Amino acid sequence: MNLIEINNTLLRTIAAIILFLAGIIVANILSKLTKKLLKELEVNKILKTKLNIKLPIENIISGTLKYLIYFITIILALNQLGITTKILYVIFIGIMVVIVTTILLSIKDFVPNIISGFIIHKKNKINVGDKIKVKNLEGKVIEINLLETKIENKDKEVIHIPNSLITKEGIIKKK
């Protein structure tokens, strides 16, 4: 090896180390910010009280984000060293496509209802006992959770209304 090749290899190694360290720092910062944001939104508390789900969702989401950034950082650092191959990229892209597709298909209706549930919960748009009308559905609110609102109509039938419908269509409060 001549001096130019040694310098080039040394520079690539230093760049890979700096990239790796920067990725670890960014991953930790973004993970902590995500966890703080989810804690501020009281996601765990709302999931526990409204849906009776006792998962540490704040930790799960922030941890997943951190390890995803770690994985991307490792690939970038290895690429800087010239070690990665196209196979690694194909595997990574394949895994990500499967994960994203699975998540999107499993939560396509869940996410809008959860977001609407948070909006209804935070803004106190409706409360248990209120008489409301949504589209052509009318009744007294008997339960509000993150996914749906249950109303009882004049015939004493319980109707489950998705929260996304309430935020989309709007509600009319009756007196």
Stockholm file with secondary structure:
# STOCKHOLM 1.0

chainA/1-175         MNLIEINNTLLRTIAAIILFLAGIIVANILSKLTKKLLKELEVNKILKTKLNIKLPIENIISGTLKYLIYFITIILALNQLGITTKILYVIFIGIMVVIVTTILLSIKDFVPNIISGFIIHKKNKINVGDKIKVKNLEGKVIEINLLETKIENKDKEVIHIPNSLITKEGIIKKK
#=GR chainA/1-175 SS CCHHHHHHHHHHHHHHHHHHHHHHHHHHHHHHHHHHHHHHTTHHHHHHHHHCCCCCHHHHHHHHHHHHHHHHHHHHHHHHHTCCCHHHHHHHHHHHHHHHHHHHHHHTTHHHHHHHHHHHHHHTCCCTTCEEEETTEEEEEEEECSSEEEEECTTSCEEEEEHHHHHHHCCEEEC
#=GC SS_cons         CCHHHHHHHHHHHHHHHHHHHHHHHHHHHHHHHHHHHHHHTTHHHHHHHHHCCCCCHHHHHHHHHHHHHHHHHHHHHHHHHTCCCHHHHHHHHHHHHHHHHHHHHHHTTHHHHHHHHHHHHHHTCCCTTCEEEETTEEEEEEEECSSEEEEECTTSCEEEEEHHHHHHHCCEEEC
//
